[in-house]
């Protein structure tokens, strides 16, 4: 089916989910199927990339997958890796993940732990979590208390795991002029 009608496999949202399973089923040495698989994979990636230029398709796919996984108990082990492959624009993926985690429209703490686990996995793939979180803070204004609380909780979990560096956060605050008022460094002061 893959060789005869490869167009049946062109669907970026579904492809990301089943690509790896399909690849493991391909017989070794069957060049026609492997070439067909590579072509299908390339076409799906093209569609995701072109959709990123015209609309945030990768973001939509990621958010849909995150909303789905929050209902599953427990989260599948391969889920963080699947999320990583949604787009080549890793900065946009991290931003979408952090926005999803801090949105007030998805109540509960599960989203914080899902985001934490995904960021832990992504850090093993080379993501600088500290830079990603600080970049998110640079561009995002967290006005609502629920968003601040979720973000603070996530950063606390990242610190506990050792993948968010407090020393770089303090340097970032000082460089931005964020530590000018002694009231801001109180233990019960604002987190940012």
C-alpha positions as CSV (number, residue, x, y, z in Angstrom):
1,X,0.0,0.0,0.0
2,X,2.8,2.4,0.9
3,X,4.6,1.8,-2.5
4,X,1.4,1.7,-4.6
5,X,-0.4,4.7,-3.1
6,X,1.9,6.8,-1.0
7,X,-0.5,9.7,-1.0
8,X,-2.7,7.8,1.4
9,X,0.1,8.3,4.1
10,X,0.3,12.1,3.7
11,X,-1.3,13.5,6.8
12,X,1.1,15.5,9.0
13,X,-1.0,15.2,12.2
14,X,-1.4,11.4,12.0
15,X,2.1,10.8,10.4
16,X,3.9,12.2,13.5
17,X,2.1,9.8,15.7
18,X,2.5,6.6,13.7
19,X,5.7,7.2,11.7
20,X,8.1,5.4,14.0
21,X,5.8,2.4,14.4
22,X,5.5,2.1,10.6
23,X,9.2,2.4,10.1
24,X,9.9,-0.5,12.5
25,X,7.6,-2.7,10.4
26,X,9.6,-2.2,7.2
27,X,11.5,-5.3,6.2
28,X,15.3,-4.9,6.0
29,X,16.7,-4.7,2.5
30,X,13.4,-3.7,0.8
31,X,14.7,-0.6,-1.0
32,X,11.4,0.2,-2.7
33,X,9.5,0.4,0.7
34,X,12.3,2.4,2.3
35,X,12.4,4.9,-0.6
36,X,8.7,5.2,-0.4
37,X,8.8,5.7,3.4
38,X,11.5,8.4,2.9
39,X,9.4,10.2,0.3
40,X,6.3,10.1,2.5
41,X,8.2,11.4,5.5
42,X,9.7,14.2,3.4
43,X,6.3,15.2,2.1
44,X,4.8,15.3,5.5
45,X,7.7,17.4,6.9
46,X,7.3,19.8,3.9
47,X,3.6,20.2,4.7
48,X,4.3,20.9,8.4
49,X,7.1,23.4,7.4
50,X,4.9,25.2,4.8
51,X,2.0,25.2,7.3
52,X,4.4,26.8,9.9
53,X,4.9,29.7,7.4
54,X,1.2,30.2,6.8
55,X,-0.3,29.1,10.1
56,X,0.9,27.6,13.3
57,X,0.2,23.9,12.3
58,X,2.9,22.5,14.5
59,X,1.6,24.4,17.5
60,X,-1.9,23.1,16.8
61,X,-0.6,19.5,16.5
62,X,1.4,19.8,19.7
63,X,-1.5,21.4,21.7
64,X,-3.9,18.7,20.5
65,X,-1.4,16.0,21.5
66,X,-0.9,17.6,24.9
67,X,-4.6,17.9,25.5
68,X,-5.0,14.3,24.6
69,X,-2.2,12.9,26.7
70,X,-3.4,14.7,29.8
71,X,-6.4,12.4,29.7
72,X,-4.2,9.3,29.6
73,X,-2.9,7.8,32.7
74,X,0.0,7.2,32.7
75,X,1.6,9.3,29.9
76,X,3.3,7.0,27.3
77,X,7.1,6.9,27.6
78,X,7.5,7.8,23.9
79,X,5.3,10.8,24.1
80,X,8.1,13.5,24.7
81,X,10.0,12.1,21.7
82,X,6.9,12.3,19.6
83,X,6.4,15.9,20.6
84,X,10.0,16.7,19.7
85,X,9.5,15.5,16.1
86,X,6.4,17.7,15.5
87,X,8.5,20.5,14.1
88,X,12.1,21.5,13.4
89,X,11.5,24.9,14.9
90,X,12.4,23.9,18.5
91,X,12.0,27.4,19.9
92,X,8.4,27.5,18.7
93,X,7.7,24.0,20.2
94,X,9.1,25.1,23.6
95,X,7.0,28.3,23.5
96,X,3.9,26.4,22.6
97,X,4.5,23.9,25.4
98,X,5.1,26.7,28.0
99,X,2.0,28.6,26.8
100,X,0.0,25.4,27.1
101,X,1.3,24.7,30.6
102,X,0.6,28.2,31.9
103,X,-2.8,28.8,30.3
104,X,-5.7,29.4,32.7
105,X,-8.0,27.5,30.4
106,X,-6.6,24.1,31.4
107,X,-7.0,23.9,35.1
108,X,-5.1,21.5,37.4
109,X,-1.5,20.6,38.1
110,X,-1.2,17.7,35.6
111,X,-0.2,20.1,32.8
112,X,2.8,21.2,34.9
113,X,4.0,17.7,35.4
114,X,3.5,16.8,31.8
115,X,5.5,19.9,30.7
116,X,8.2,19.1,33.2
117,X,8.6,15.5,32.0
118,X,8.7,16.7,28.3
119,X,11.3,19.4,29.1
120,X,13.4,16.8,31.0
121,X,13.4,14.6,27.9
122,X,14.0,17.4,25.5
123,X,17.0,18.5,27.6
124,X,18.6,15.1,26.9
125,X,18.1,15.9,23.2
126,X,20.2,19.1,23.5
127,X,17.6,21.7,24.5
128,X,19.0,24.4,26.8
129,X,16.0,24.5,29.1
130,X,17.2,27.6,31.1
131,X,17.6,29.6,27.9
132,X,14.2,28.4,26.6
133,X,12.4,29.4,29.8
134,X,14.2,32.8,30.0
135,X,13.3,33.4,26.4
136,X,9.7,32.7,27.1
137,X,9.8,35.1,30.0
138,X,11.3,37.8,27.8
139,X,8.4,37.6,25.4
140,X,5.4,36.7,27.6
141,X,3.6,38.8,30.2
142,X,2.1,36.6,32.9
143,X,-0.5,38.8,34.4
144,X,-3.0,36.3,35.7
145,X,-2.3,34.7,39.1
146,X,-3.1,31.2,37.8
147,X,-0.5,31.6,35.0
148,X,2.1,32.9,37.4
149,X,1.5,30.0,39.8
150,X,1.7,27.4,37.1
151,X,4.9,28.9,35.7
152,X,6.4,29.2,39.2
153,X,5.5,25.5,39.9
154,X,7.0,24.4,36.6
155,X,10.3,26.3,37.2
156,X,10.5,24.9,40.7
157,X,10.2,21.4,39.3
158,X,12.8,22.1,36.7
159,X,15.2,23.5,39.4
160,X,14.5,20.4,41.5
161,X,15.5,18.2,38.5
162,X,18.7,20.2,37.9
163,X,17.9,21.3,34.3
164,X,17.1,24.9,35.1
165,X,20.1,26.9,36.4
166,X,19.2,29.4,39.1
167,X,22.6,31.1,38.7
168,X,21.8,32.0,35.0
169,X,18.4,33.2,36.1
170,X,20.0,35.6,38.6
171,X,22.4,36.8,35.9
172,X,19.5,37.3,33.6
173,X,17.6,39.3,36.2
174,X,20.6,41.5,37.0
175,X,21.3,42.1,33.3
176,X,17.7,43.1,32.7
177,X,17.8,45.5,35.7
178,X,15.2,43.3,37.4
179,X,16.9,43.4,40.8
180,X,17.0,47.1,41.6
181,X,14.5,47.1,44.5
182,X,15.4,45.1,47.7
183,X,11.7,44.2,48.1
184,X,12.0,42.0,45.1
185,X,14.4,39.6,46.7
186,X,12.2,38.8,49.7
187,X,11.5,35.1,50.0
188,X,7.8,35.7,49.4
189,X,8.4,38.3,46.6
190,X,7.3,37.8,43.0
191,X,9.1,35.0,41.1
192,X,9.9,37.4,38.2
